[in-house]
Each structure stands twice: as C-alpha cells, then as structure tokens.
Amino acid sequence: MRRALALAAVALAAVLSPGGAEAHYGTAKLGYHSTIRGLEPPMRGLKLKILYGDDQVLLNNRSGKTVVIDGYSGEPYLRFGPDGIYVNVNSPADYLNQDRYAASPVPKSATAKARPNWQKLAPGDVWAWHDHRIHYMSRILPPAIQDAPRKPHHIFNWKVPATENGKRFFITGSLDYRPPPKKSFPVALAIVLATLIGVGMVGLFALRRVLLRSLA
C-alpha cells in the first residue's frame, strides 16, 4: 500500500507545476526551500528537481545507465535501471525516510552492511524520494532565522552521493530560507463578516423605516 501511494504521488507531482505543489509536511510554508545546483561531475541524461519545497528529490533517469542513490551510511538505497526502479529494503534509509525527522523504527535486518534486498517500486525512469540531507532536521528554527525571521537566510549546502554504472557522482544543492508571506485576514471569514454586516445594515434600514412611519 505504501509503495502504491508513493507511486501515485510521484505521478501527480510529475504533471503539476512547481507553483501548484503544496509542501507535504507544510515546511515550504515555513520558508524552507531546497534547490538543485547541479551534478558533480556533470552527468548526461539525468534530470532532477525538488518537490514540496525541501521534501523530496525527483530523478528522471534518461541516461540508459544504472543509477544508484546511496543511503546515509553509504549503502545502496535506490536503483534506477533499464528494468525499472528498485529500493533496497535492507537499507536503513528506506525506513528513516518514512518520517521527516527520522523517527520511524528501523528493523534489525536493515543495516549498512546487510546484503541488498532489492524490491521493485515501479517501471519506468522517474521516482521521487524523501531525503534528510536536503532539509533542516529540527522542528525548531535555526538561530539565525529566530533572530531575523523576516530576512532571507542561507542555511547550508548539501550533497547526495550516487553512482552511475559504478562511477561516483554527487547531486548538489542548497537549502535556503525565504520569509513566508505574512498571514492575511482569512478571505472566507471576511466574506462572512461582510455578509453579517450587510444583513445588519438592511435590518437597521428596515427598523428606521418602521420608526419613521410610526412618527408620521
């Protein structure tokens, strides 16, 4: 079920424009934004983007080669190959990535030294995954943002290690903070209040007419 839902989410994300994507955890609304800077060294046929502000990395592998994304201890985590996309269920990253702050339990069978157990996620070349390396791993804002919440801040640069047919490369990017828009007066509430005021004004005019007629 988890895999099916993830696949559906990726399919939707692939057709949505960046402006239409809401943060999966609401963090984009807090001002966090990760951006892809490039690949080191450059690799042909790989297209990447960040989804939901700072939540997921989407990879479109059109290279015709096998790309493996490393987990947090250097173990193979995701594999993009000619026959589809696979996850190593013995990678701790498969479980840690189920929660934004890595609070999900990791089974004893999943270790960095365990033999990979590849399970197919989907056919094709496109997949997105949550990656702790591209976002801030605390519910508390960084001190610099706490001190100046209405100013932009650079938080850190990040790298996600990977290989293409065994050749090492890095997905590089930047995590930054842009002050979110100040909360405006809720439109729905404004409409309700305007309606109530309008009804109240109609009632006052009706009462005024009644009083004028009684005095006439």
DAHU-V665340 format. One line per field, one symbol per residue. phi: phi as a letter, one per 40 degrees, with the letter a starting at -180 (. if undefined). Layout:
phi->???
This chain:
phi->.cccccccccccccbccdccccccbgcccchcabbccibbcdbcgbbbacbfgacbbbbbcbcgbcbbccccbgccbbbbbcbhbbbccccdccccccbdbfcccbccccbccccdbcbccacgbbabbcbccbbccacccddccccaccbcaccacbbbcabbfgccabcbabbbbbdcdccccdcccccccccccccccccccccccccccccc
